[in-house]
Amino acid sequence: MISVVVPAHNEAPVIGRLLRGLLDGAKPDELEVVVVPNGCTDDTARVAGSFGDPVQVVEVERPGKYAALRAGDDRVSGSEVVYLDADVEIGADDVRRLAEALREPGVLAVAPQRVVATERSSWPVRWYYDVWQDLPVVREGLFGRGVIAVSAPARERLRAVPDVMGDDLAASVAFTPAERRVVTGATVVVHPPRTLADLLRRRVRSVTATTQLQQAQLQMGRPGAVDAARTTKADLLGVVRAKPWAAPKLAVFLAVTLVTRRRARRAVRAGDFSTWLRDESSRAA
């Protein structure tokens, strides 16, 4: 049996889409799915509960992804555990391939290849993601996919990840490059912001979360773990060398990066590592 944990805070518009795609094609007793609505004020729990077996709904009163992930993890029993964001799309075949990859010697954590569905996004958002997806750290890291799967021996390491906003980056750097893998043949559809304003909100949260994680890793004696996941000037130059026609897109990418770093500095100076700048545009029907 493969276990799936889905933390969900006010995800009623999208949780049904995820569960339909996940359960379609699943074999009997192949999946156990634990959805953890946390601090919800909408119908997330009701929509998830309407799917019946094999979906189990475990409600948590207070909002918080960290606590929700652990509440779900406490309920599962499978040898491999897949943690999913509620706003992505992934099928049973893809989850099955992730579980198979975890059974290979030395592999502790895996994630699928990502497809960023920018069809309904504005052109600055599309251009930003065109550059972002070509960056080496983005291609190789497990973050930014809304999915991470771990084997039984790796679960305790994942549970030791600090309570930070950038939970997917924290999970990715918890494993060495030799221990983690992006699985070819497994795919997740990620829905990006539709507007530039929402992209900026999401990126400010990401930059703030990276700084928070870096501080936490420094206290844990792992100061270089986050630095290895940062984009360098050489990475950006490599994108332009490989695709000279992408120079205008790189200009948009750099402009977004400069604005978000300036805004994130305010939150960092204020010690605000709890304000979750959520993108609602990607969740709109």
ZIFENUR-V882303 format. One line per field, one symbol per residue. phi: phi as a letter, one per 40 degrees, with the letter a starting at -180 (. if undefined). psi: psi as a letter, one per 40 degrees, with the letter a starting at -180 (. if undefined). Layout:
# ZIFENUR-V882303
phi: ???
psi: ???
This chain:
# ZIFENUR-V882303
phi: .bcbbbcabfbdcbccccccccccgccdgcbbbbcbcbgcbbcdcccccccgcccbbbcbcccicdccccccccccbccbbbbbcccbbabcccccccccccccdgcbaaaccbbcccdbcccccccdcccdcccdcccccccgbgaabbcdcccccccccccbccccccccccbcdccbaccchbbbcbbcccbcccccccccccccccccccccccccgbccccdccccbccccccccccbdccdcccccdcccccccccccdcccccgcbbccccccccccc
psi: hhihhgihhffddedddddddddheiihedihhhhghhfieafddddddeeaifhhhhhhdiihddddddddddeieidhhhhhieeihiiddddddddddeeihehdhiiiiihhgedeiiddddddddddeehdddddieieeehhiiiddedddddehigidgddddddeeiiddeiihhhehiihhhiididdddddddddddddddddddddddefgdedddeeihiddddddddddgdeedddddddddddddddddddddddefgfehhgihedeei.
